[in-house]
Amino acid sequence: MKLEEYLEKWVKGEAEEVIEYLAAARIAEEKGLIEVAQALRTIAFEEAFHGAHALVQAGEIKDLKEFIKKRIEAEKEAAKVRHEEASHHDEPWKTLFEYTARDEERHARILEGILKKLE
């Protein structure tokens, strides 16, 4: 397997692990297993860092400002799509879509603030 192919597979695998570990952490927390939840969150962060380190090593983020501009637009688009999706569903999906849409909007605002500091 070529390095680029392996890198793509590796980063996707790490991202999937992060989501799964965080989901398991939520379940553990709901069951009152706070120490288990904390351990699972720590593992999730470490898995995320593995993928992040690989992307940095590969030079995938060449320009920080351009990256942030791209992410601002992606966050705004994600919010728009989630709000639209919420209008097509009943609870509990509607609330989940709306909640995450608001997070995406907040992420865009945070990134806009960061971009201003970089300029």
Contacts in CASP RR format, 6 or more apart in sequence:
PFRMAT RR
TARGET T0000
AUTHOR 0000-0000-0000
METHOD contacts of the structure
MODEL  1
MKLEEYLEKWVKGEAEEVIEYLAAARIAEEKGLIEVAQALRTIAFEEAFH
GAHALVQAGEIKDLKEFIKKRIEAEKEAAKVRHEEASHHDEPWKTLFEYT
ARDEERHARILEGILKKLE
1 9 0 8 1.000
4 58 0 8 1.000
7 54 0 8 1.000
7 58 0 8 1.000
10 50 0 8 1.000
10 51 0 8 1.000
10 54 0 8 1.000
11 51 0 8 1.000
11 54 0 8 1.000
11 55 0 8 1.000
14 47 0 8 1.000
14 48 0 8 1.000
14 50 0 8 1.000
14 51 0 8 1.000
14 54 0 8 1.000
15 48 0 8 1.000
15 51 0 8 1.000
17 44 0 8 1.000
17 47 0 8 1.000
18 44 0 8 1.000
18 45 0 8 1.000
18 47 0 8 1.000
18 48 0 8 1.000
21 40 0 8 1.000
21 41 0 8 1.000
21 43 0 8 1.000
21 44 0 8 1.000
21 47 0 8 1.000
22 40 0 8 1.000
22 41 0 8 1.000
22 44 0 8 1.000
24 40 0 8 1.000
25 36 0 8 1.000
25 37 0 8 1.000
25 38 0 8 1.000
25 40 0 8 1.000
25 41 0 8 1.000
25 44 0 8 1.000
26 37 0 8 1.000
28 34 0 8 1.000
28 36 0 8 1.000
28 37 0 8 1.000
28 40 0 8 1.000
29 37 0 8 1.000
55 61 0 8 1.000
61 67 0 8 1.000
64 118 0 8 1.000
65 115 0 8 1.000
65 118 0 8 1.000
65 119 0 8 1.000
68 111 0 8 1.000
68 114 0 8 1.000
68 115 0 8 1.000
68 118 0 8 1.000
69 115 0 8 1.000
71 107 0 8 1.000
71 111 0 8 1.000
72 108 0 8 1.000
72 111 0 8 1.000
72 112 0 8 1.000
72 115 0 8 1.000
75 104 0 8 1.000
75 105 0 8 1.000
75 107 0 8 1.000
75 108 0 8 1.000
75 111 0 8 1.000
76 104 0 8 1.000
76 105 0 8 1.000
76 108 0 8 1.000
78 101 0 8 1.000
78 104 0 8 1.000
79 101 0 8 1.000
79 102 0 8 1.000
79 104 0 8 1.000
79 105 0 8 1.000
79 108 0 8 1.000
80 101 0 8 1.000
82 97 0 8 1.000
82 98 0 8 1.000
82 100 0 8 1.000
82 101 0 8 1.000
82 104 0 8 1.000
83 97 0 8 1.000
83 98 0 8 1.000
83 101 0 8 1.000
85 97 0 8 1.000
86 93 0 8 1.000
86 94 0 8 1.000
86 97 0 8 1.000
86 98 0 8 1.000
86 101 0 8 1.000
87 94 0 8 1.000
89 97 0 8 1.000
END
